[in-house]
Amino acid sequence: MERIFAPIGQGCFAIERFRDGVVIFDCGTLTKIRNKSCVESISLRIEQEIDSNETIQYVFISHLDEDHVNGLAFLLKKYKVKEVVLPLLYDEYKELYLGKLLVSSQKTYDDLSLLIKQPESFVREHSRYDTKTILVAPVNYEKIEEEPNQTILRSGTEFPFGNWVFIPYNYLYKTKAEKLKKYLLDGGINPDDFKLQHKVEVFMTDDSILQSIKAAYQKVNKDLNQNSMTVYSGPNGPSCSTMRIIETGYSIKCECNLQGKWEKVSCLYTGDYNASTDSRWNDLRDSYRKYWNNIGVLQIPHHGAASSYNDNIGNLECLLVINAGTNNQNHHPSPSVLYKLFKTKRTIFWVSEEDASKVRFEII
């Protein structure tokens, strides 16, 4: 099989290709490549990386920010997708994602707001096939009540594919969401109104309201990833496989023989997971403790943001990948993160929007 981190800029689009199908991890970008819109940019990259006759077994979405999902509609329309796996959002948090989407991208609001409010309806509306939607409940979520035509699975459920397995964990941290609600209410904005279409239409035409909403989100550093799902990808048993790099991309720091082979072939996709505190790092490690020593590739969380980084990342004996646009407005990856990484003995790849930054691994 092969593992690809595709050059999509400020977003993520990773692919694992097996003999019997393809698995995708996130599908979006906020980078306009060659004067194309963001949606056109991710759509073109999808077509470049995936043949029209290939079947997509799973699409794992880490969270519902635009830079991770704005290519999903095109993917569903263009390809045969069997299952889309997303983190379950509590109803009380859906309006907060809707508010963030409102101030960040009014052009895609109608479409992506449906994904936030009713993911099953979004998938059904865009898919040409009978694509199944699966929601992964947050860690320690005990009460699971499925609505009609809804499938909810617990974090840690294994998704098999041949001799490979994918294991998602959906982490729910409420602190920033609760702060954001308070800031919105202090600014005279009721978060419940984000669920009402007639209210949203008023907000879109009132600059003062939009500025109040934006100010509230800026107070929490625009970071509302209280639901961010990580996914482990690796063999489902003892393996004699090895991994080698067949497209090297931009190695911003090389501490290994790029022509060599690695016995650790698994990958941990982190999305925008906030690993900054010891407790959150331990949560991540404990969730995957059975597989932790098998990780050969780690996606650095949140495009290399300082607010999501943990120094323990530099201690892992694996290759590190950062997904970030070259001139993104958030200045990812953070200079402080790069400084810390340069002090380690790890090989780091920065996958941007440039074609030459693509990283491709072969596992045999």
Secondary structure, 3 states (H helix, E strand, C coil): CEEEECCCCCEEEEEEEECCEEEEEEEEECCCCCCCCHHHHHHHHHHHHCCCCCEEEEEECCCCCHHHHCCHHHHHHHCEEEEEEEECCCHHHHHHHHHHHHHHCCCCHHHHHHHHHCHHHHHHHHCCCCCEEEEECECCCCCCCCCCCCEEECCCCCEEECCEEEEEEEEECCHHHHHHHHHHHHCCCCHHHHHCHHHHHHHHCCHHHHHHHHHHHHHCCCCCCCEEEEEEEEECCCCCCCEEEEECCCEEECCCCCCCCECCCEEEECCCCCCCCHHHHHHHHHHCCCCHHHEEEEECHHHHCHHHCCHHHHHCCCEEEEECCCCCCCCCCCHHHHHHHHCCCCCEEEECCCHHHCEEEEEC
